[in-house]
Amino acid sequence: MDSKTANAPLLLFPCPGCNAQLYFNPKLQKLVCEHCGTQVDIDKSTDHIREHNLRQQLQAGNDASVTVEQRVYKCNRCGSESVFMSETPTFTCSFCNYEAVNPEAYKTRVIQPSGIVPFKVDKQQSLGIFKSWIGKGWWAPGDLQQIARHDALHGIYLPFWTYDAQTHSSWTGYGGRYYYETESYTDAQGKRQTRTVQRTEWIYRSGTFDHFFDDILIGGATELSQKEYESVFPYQLEELVNFDAQYLSGWAADVYDVAVHDGYTKAEAIMDDFIENACADMCRIDTYKDLRVNTTYADQTYKHILLPIWLCTYVYKKKTYHFLVNGQTGKVHGKKPVSGWKVTLVVLVVLVIILIFIMLGQQ
């Protein structure tokens, strides 16, 4: 990383009415001036959202990042100077909290975003979802609402990869058909008895399976795991529009640190798992065994896009927990700590009930 500093032009969206800063409003899907109320439409074209050939990108080599520089931003409002990194998409003046957007951030990555799904869930809606979620569940500690502060919830555009692929799989295995026989046996008292026993007839089976995978979605930032990303899926990707820095005004954003080839490795593992299950269903009669699947991939493509998430990270007794809200659909995922004394109380109550039943049974 270079330590060079330089004045960096940060993209501002001045209000045509009063020259104040415009911010993207999720409810109106427009830029809005909080000072005079002026609204400005954003072009919602989709012509730049194209699939890119994955094999060509992989053959070009690893997705090495452009040099990241340390820069100085001179605030347009208060005139003070603050240091920021050139890969930071959105920036807030540390003196007056004036927000600006740095579109140059995405140029620190070889592959720049082509599409974005704008926020639809606004701050008030996300807080309502959060308050409802944090207040539910008897097992959570009583002081959790004070620890998981509402102001820790923030909206952010996170980078994602989408992958398409045409697959052809051939498979072999043994399908098991259950049948039943009656057999005789001697019980513990020495008496002859009969019972029905399940047996399996194994039949060799083979076949093919063709499937086109469309928009396998892989998180491009390591702040969250793929499992956490998937917890608030699906996104309605038909609402993708051309990437435009205006959508970032007033919002946090991030650049990817999962390279396109690493993302594809994760996507192919998801595809392999889907294919394995599909071939297993074809092989199975009542059950199956010794399934072998051979898959070829063709026409792989990718896109780099930004998607909206509301995120709250809080720490309870030295353990970190995440709360997520899909910024487009409002789907929620979160984990809460469990109150130790409540668990102990329930165990004691159960033990007392069992003891009472034992005592009543002895009378």
C-alpha positions in Angstrom: 0.0 0.0 0.0 1.4 3.4 -0.9 1.6 6.1 1.7 1.4 8.8 -0.8 -1.2 11.5 -0.1 -3.0 13.5 -2.7 -6.1 15.6 -2.9 -8.8 13.3 -4.2 -11.9 14.6 -6.0 -14.9 13.0 -4.3 -18.1 12.9 -6.2 -20.8 15.1 -4.7 -24.5 15.4 -5.8 -25.5 19.1 -5.2 -29.1 20.0 -5.0 -30.2 22.0 -8.1 -32.5 24.0 -5.8 -30.2 25.0 -2.9 -26.8 23.4 -3.6 -27.0 21.2 -0.5 -26.1 17.5 -0.7 -28.6 15.1 -2.3 -29.1 11.6 -0.7 -30.7 8.5 -2.1 -34.1 7.8 -0.5 -35.2 4.1 -0.5 -38.9 4.9 -0.3 -39.0 7.3 -3.2 -36.1 5.6 -5.2 -34.8 9.1 -5.9 -32.1 11.5 -4.8 -33.7 13.8 -2.2 -32.5 17.1 -0.6 -33.0 17.0 3.2 -32.7 20.8 3.2 -35.3 22.0 0.7 -37.1 18.7 -0.3 -36.0 18.7 -4.0 -36.2 15.3 -5.7 -34.1 14.2 -8.5 -34.7 11.0 -10.6 -31.9 8.5 -11.2 -31.6 6.8 -14.6 -32.8 3.2 -14.1 -31.3 1.7 -17.3 -30.0 -1.9 -17.4 -27.9 -1.8 -20.6 -24.6 -2.1 -18.7 -25.6 -5.3 -16.8 -24.0 -7.9 -19.0 -22.6 -11.4 -18.4 -18.8 -11.7 -18.8 -16.9 -14.7 -20.0 -15.4 -16.4 -17.0 -12.9 -18.6 -18.8 -11.4 -15.5 -20.5 -11.1 -13.8 -17.1 -9.5 -16.8 -15.4 -7.0 -17.2 -18.3 -6.1 -13.5 -17.8 -4.6 -14.4 -14.4 -5.4 -13.6 -10.8 -7.5 -10.6 -10.1 -4.7 -8.5 -8.6 -5.8 -5.2 -7.0 -4.6 -1.8 -8.2 -2.3 0.0 -5.8 -4.3 1.4 -2.8 -3.2 4.8 -1.8 -3.6 7.0 1.3 -5.2 10.3 0.3 -6.3 13.5 1.8 -9.8 14.9 1.4 -10.5 18.6 1.8 -14.1 18.9 2.9 -16.3 21.2 0.7 -18.4 22.2 3.7 -15.9 23.0 6.6 -12.6 23.1 4.7 -10.9 20.6 7.1 -8.7 17.8 5.8 -9.1 14.1 6.6 -7.1 11.1 5.6 -8.9 8.2 3.8 -8.0 5.2 1.7 -8.5 5.3 -2.1 -10.5 2.0 -1.9 -13.1 3.6 0.4 -16.4 4.0 -1.7 -18.2 6.3 0.7 -16.5 8.8 3.0 -17.6 11.0 5.9 -15.7 14.1 7.0 -14.4 13.4 10.5 -15.0 17.0 11.6 -18.4 17.9 10.3 -19.8 14.5 9.2 -20.4 15.7 5.7 -20.8 12.7 3.5 -19.3 12.2 0.0 -19.0 9.4 -2.5 -15.6 8.2 -4.0 -16.4 6.5 -7.3 -12.7 6.0 -7.8 -12.8 3.3 -5.1 -14.0 0.7 -7.5 -11.1 1.4 -9.8 -8.8 -0.1 -7.2 -10.3 -3.4 -8.3 -9.7 -5.0 -11.7 -13.4 -5.8 -12.1 -15.8 -2.9 -11.5 -19.5 -3.4 -10.6 -22.0 -3.4 -13.5 -25.2 -3.5 -11.6 -26.8 -2.5 -8.3 -30.0 -3.3 -6.4 -31.0 0.0 -4.7 -32.1 0.0 -1.0 -35.9 -0.4 -0.6 -36.0 -0.9 3.2 -35.2 2.5 4.9 -33.8 3.2 8.3 -37.1 3.4 10.1 -38.3 0.1 8.6 -35.1 -1.6 9.5 -35.2 -0.3 13.1 -38.8 -1.6 13.4 -37.7 -5.0 12.2 -34.7 -4.9 14.6 -36.8 -3.9 17.7 -39.3 -6.6 16.9 -36.6 -9.3 16.5 -34.6 -8.3 19.6 -37.7 -8.3 21.8 -38.8 -11.8 20.8 -37.6 -15.1 22.4 -37.8 -16.0 26.1 -34.3 -17.6 26.1 -32.4 -14.3 25.3 -30.8 -12.4 28.3 -33.0 -9.7 29.7 -30.4 -7.0 29.2 -29.9 -7.8 25.5 -31.9 -4.8 24.3 -29.6 -2.4 26.1 -26.4 -4.1 24.8 -27.5 -4.4 21.2 -28.0 -0.7 20.6 -30.3 0.4 17.8 -27.7 2.9 16.5 -25.4 0.0 15.7 -27.6 -0.9 12.8 -26.4 0.5 9.5 -27.1 0.1 5.8 -24.4 -0.9 3.5 -24.0 -2.0 -0.1 -21.9 -5.1 -0.2 -20.2 -6.6 -3.3 -21.4 -9.9 -4.8 -20.5 -12.1 -7.7 -23.1 -14.0 -9.8 -22.2 -17.0 -11.9 -24.0 -18.8 -14.7 -23.0 -22.2 -16.1 -24.4 -25.0 -18.4 -23.7 -28.4 -16.9 -23.9 -31.9 -18.2 -23.6 -34.8 -15.8 -23.4 -38.6 -16.2 -24.0 -40.8 -13.2 -23.9 -44.4 -12.1 -25.0 -46.1 -8.9 -27.2 -48.7 -7.3 -30.9 -48.0 -6.5 -32.3 -50.0 -3.6 -35.8 -51.4 -3.7 -37.2 -52.5 -0.3 -39.0 -55.8 0.1 -40.2 -57.7 3.1 -39.9 -61.3 4.3 -41.2 -63.1 7.2 -38.7 -65.0 9.3 -38.9 -67.2 12.4 -36.9 -66.6 15.6 -36.8 -67.8 19.2 -37.6 -65.2 21.8 -36.1 -64.8 25.3 -38.6 -67.3 26.7 -37.6 -70.0 24.2 -40.8 -69.7 22.1 -40.8 -69.6 18.4 -42.0 -66.4 16.9 -42.2 -64.7 13.5 -41.4 -61.2 12.4 -41.4 -59.1 9.2 -37.9 -58.1 8.1 -37.1 -55.3 5.6 -34.5 -56.3 2.9 -33.0 -54.4 0.0 -32.7 -55.5 -3.7 -29.8 -53.5 -5.3 -30.2 -52.6 -9.0 -27.5 -51.1 -11.1 -28.7 -47.7 -12.6 -27.2 -45.0 -14.8 -28.3 -41.8 -16.5 -27.6 -38.2 -17.4 -28.6 -34.9 -15.9 -28.5 -31.5 -17.7 -29.0 -28.2 -15.8 -28.4 -24.5 -16.5 -27.4 -22.5 -13.3 -28.5 -18.9 -13.4 -27.1 -16.3 -11.0 -25.5 -18.4 -8.3 -24.8 -15.6 -5.8 -21.5 -15.4 -3.9 -20.6 -12.8 -1.3 -17.6 -10.7 -2.4 -16.6 -9.3 1.1 -15.2 -11.3 3.9 -17.0 -9.4 6.7 -19.7 -12.1 6.5 -19.6 -15.8 5.7 -21.4 -17.3 2.7 -23.8 -19.0 5.1 -24.7 -15.6 6.6 -25.2 -14.0 3.2 -27.5 -16.9 2.2 -29.5 -16.4 5.4 -31.2 -13.3 3.9 -31.5 -14.7 0.3 -33.1 -14.5 -2.1 -32.6 -11.1 -3.7 -34.8 -10.2 -6.6 -32.1 -9.7 -9.2 -34.6 -8.8 -11.9 -34.6 -5.4 -10.2 -30.9 -4.8 -11.0 -30.1 -1.5 -12.6 -26.9 -0.1 -14.0 -24.3 0.7 -11.3 -24.5 4.5 -10.5 -22.6 6.1 -7.7 -25.7 8.3 -7.0 -27.3 5.3 -5.2 -24.4 5.3 -2.7 -25.0 8.9 -1.6 -25.9 8.7 2.1 -25.0 5.0 2.4 -21.9 3.0 3.3 -20.4 0.7 0.6 -17.6 -1.8 0.2 -15.3 -3.1 -2.5 -14.7 -6.8 -3.0 -11.9 -8.8 -1.4 -13.0 -12.2 -2.7 -11.5 -12.5 -6.2 -13.6 -13.7 -9.1 -11.8 -17.0 -9.3 -12.2 -17.7 -5.6 -15.9 -16.8 -5.8 -16.3 -19.2 -8.7 -14.8 -22.0 -6.6 -17.5 -21.5 -4.0 -20.2 -21.3 -6.7 -19.0 -24.5 -8.3 -19.2 -26.3 -4.9 -22.9 -25.1 -4.6 -23.6 -26.4 -8.1 -21.8 -29.7 -7.4 -24.0 -30.2 -4.3 -27.2 -29.5 -6.3 -26.1 -31.9 -9.1 -25.2 -34.6 -6.6 -28.7 -34.4 -4.9 -30.4 -34.4 -8.3 -28.6 -37.5 -9.5 -29.2 -39.2 -6.2 -32.9 -38.6 -6.6 -32.7 -40.2 -10.1 -30.7 -43.2 -8.9 -32.9 -43.8 -5.8 -35.8 -46.2 -5.8 -36.3 -46.4 -2.1 -32.7 -45.8 -1.3 -29.3 -45.7 -3.2 -25.6 -46.4 -2.7 -22.3 -46.0 -4.6 -23.3 -43.0 -6.6 -20.7 -41.6 -8.9 -21.2 -38.4 -10.8 -19.1 -36.9 -13.6 -19.9 -33.3 -14.5 -18.6 -31.0 -17.3 -19.2 -27.2 -17.2 -19.6 -24.9 -20.2 -20.5 -21.3 -21.0 -19.5 -20.0 -17.5 -20.2 -16.3 -17.1 -20.1 -13.9 -14.2 -21.3 -10.4 -13.1 -20.1 -8.1 -10.3 -22.9 -6.3 -8.5 -23.7 -4.5 -5.3 -26.6 -5.5 -3.0 -28.1 -3.8 0.0 -27.9 -5.1 3.6 -28.8 -3.7 7.0 -26.2 -5.0 9.4 -25.9 -4.9 13.2 -22.8 -6.3 14.9 -22.9 -6.5 18.7 -20.8 -8.2 21.4 -22.3 -10.0 24.4 -19.9 -11.5 27.0 -17.0 -11.4 24.6 -18.8 -13.2 21.8 -19.8 -11.5 18.5 -23.3 -11.7 17.0 -24.7 -10.5 13.7 -28.2 -9.3 12.8 -29.0 -8.9 9.1 -31.8 -7.5 7.1 -32.1 -7.8 3.4 -32.2 -4.2 2.2 -34.5 -5.1 -0.7 -37.0 -7.5 0.7 -36.8 -7.1 4.5 -35.9 -10.7 5.2 -34.3 -11.1 8.6 -31.6 -13.3 10.1 -29.9 -13.1 13.4 -28.5 -15.0 16.3 -29.0 -14.2 20.0 -27.1 -15.3 23.1 -28.9 -17.7 25.5 -29.5 -16.7 29.1 -27.6 -19.2 31.4 -29.9 -18.6 34.4 -33.0 -19.2 32.3 -31.7 -22.5 31.0 -30.8 -23.5 34.6 -34.3 -22.5 35.8 -36.0 -24.7 33.1 -33.7 -27.6 33.9 -34.6 -27.3 37.6 -38.3 -27.1 36.9 -38.2 -30.2 34.7 -36.2 -32.1 37.4 -38.8 -31.1 40.1 -41.7 -32.3 37.8 -39.9 -35.6 37.2 -39.3 -36.0 40.9 -43.0 -35.4 41.7 -44.1 -38.0 39.2 -41.6 -40.5 40.7 -43.0 -39.8 44.3 -46.6 -40.1 43.1 -45.8 -43.4 41.4 -44.3 -44.9 44.6 -47.4 -44.1 46.7 
